[in-house]
Amino acid sequence: MIGYENDTIAAIATKLGVGAISIIRISGKDAISLVNKIFEGKDLEAVKSHTIHYGYIVRDKEKIDEVLVTVMKAPKTFTREDVVEINCHGGINTTLTVFSLLQELGIKAADRGDFQSPFKGPLPSLRKTVREQHRIAATAARTTALRK
């Protein structure tokens, strides 16, 4: 996250288009408190980590969308920062409306590669490692099956 070390950032984590669900991921030290300002439901700052909460995204007391919000508190997240994921109804208009509302709160739009672990390197490296582990496991499974 070059240049974003102290910023709270957001990105649309699912393909933008027509679909049932769209996920917007927010990461940074202010992620929970900022999303809490537009979330009508439980107080997100008071909930336990790695929990999901039903409610609404609101602007000026007007309900924008019915959502599920996942709260994951640092350091037990992939980015080692507080992370919030908003599961909203899919579709371009709803997703962009919620995303724009986050930007109005001062959350910056993430650049490509910003959602990566500061300890494990970029996501492509992690994917390569996971694929290699799967290849080794598959080879071991085939070898074991052939011995029987």
N, C-alpha and C positions, 0 to 999 in steps of 0.2 A: 504494500500500500504506500508506494512512494508519494510523499507529499500529503498523505491522508492520515498520518499517525495519530492525530488527535481529533480527527473528524468522525462524525457518525455518518455512515454511508448506507445507501439502499440500492437494490437492483431487483428487477423483475426476474425471478428465478425460473419461470416457466416460459414456454414459447408464447409469444404474444399473438393472440388470434382468438378464434371462437373455440371455446372449450368449457367444460363444467367448472373447473377450478383454476385459479391463477394464484401463484404464490409470489409475494414480495418479501424479500429478505432484507433486514436492517441490522447493521453491526456497528458497534462503537460504545463508548462509555455512557452515552446519553440515549442509547436505543430504547431502553425500557421507559424512561421518563418521558421521552418525546412521543412515543406511540401512545402512552397512557393519556396524553392530552386529547387525543382524537378517538379514544376507545371508550365506548359506553358498555360497561360490564363490570367485572371485578377490577379492583385496583391492582394493576399489573406490577406495581412496585412492591406490593405486599405478598404476592404469590410465590410459591416454591419454584425452584428451577426445574426445567424440563417438564413443564405442564402446559396443557392446552385449555383455552378459555373461550367460551361462546359470548358473542356480543355484537356490537355494531360499530362501524367507523362513522363518525359524525363530523359535520362542519356546521358551526353555529347552531347546534342543537338539531340540525336536520340529519336524518339517517341517510348515509350514502350507500352502505352495503351491510348485509348481515355476514359476519365473518367468524372464523376460528383463529385465535391468536396463540402462537406457541412462544413461550418465554424460556430462554436458556441463558443462565447466568454464568459469567466468567468465573473461573478460568476453564470450565468444563465444556468448551465449545471448540469448534474447529479453528476459529480465528483467535481463540483465547480472549475474546471480548464478549460483552453482553450481546446476545443475538435475539431478535424478534422476527418471527415469520408470520405474515398475515396471509391467511388462506381466504381469498375473496372469490366471488363469483367470476367465472371466466368471461372473457369478452374484452374487446379493446377499450370501450368507453369506461367501464367500471374500473378496470385495472389502471388505466391512465389517470382517472380521477383520483383514486386512492394514492397513486404514486406522486401526483402533483401536490396533493395535500401534504404528503411527507416533505416534499421540497419546500413548501411554504413554511414549514416548521424549522427550516434550516438544515435539513438532512441533505447531504450532497449525493448526487447520482454517482454510483460507483463506475469506475472505468474497468475495462477488461482486465482480469487477473487480480482485482482488488480483494476478492473473497478467497484468500489463501491463508494457510497456516503460517505464522511467522516462524514456527519451529520445524515444519516438515516441507517447506518449499511449495512451489506452485502446484495447483491441481493437476496439470498434465503429468508431472513427475510422480504424484501420488497414484494416478490412474495406471501409469506404467508399472509401478511397484505392485499394485494389486493384481494387474494382469499377469505379471511374472509369478506371483504367488499362486494364482489359480492354475497357471500352466504347470508348475511344479507339482501341485496337489493332484491335478488330472493325470500326470505322468505316473505319479506314485500309485494312484488308484488303479490305473491300467496294469501296471507291473504286478500289483498285488492280485488282481483278478486273473492274470495269466498264470500265476503260480499255483492257483487252486485247481 
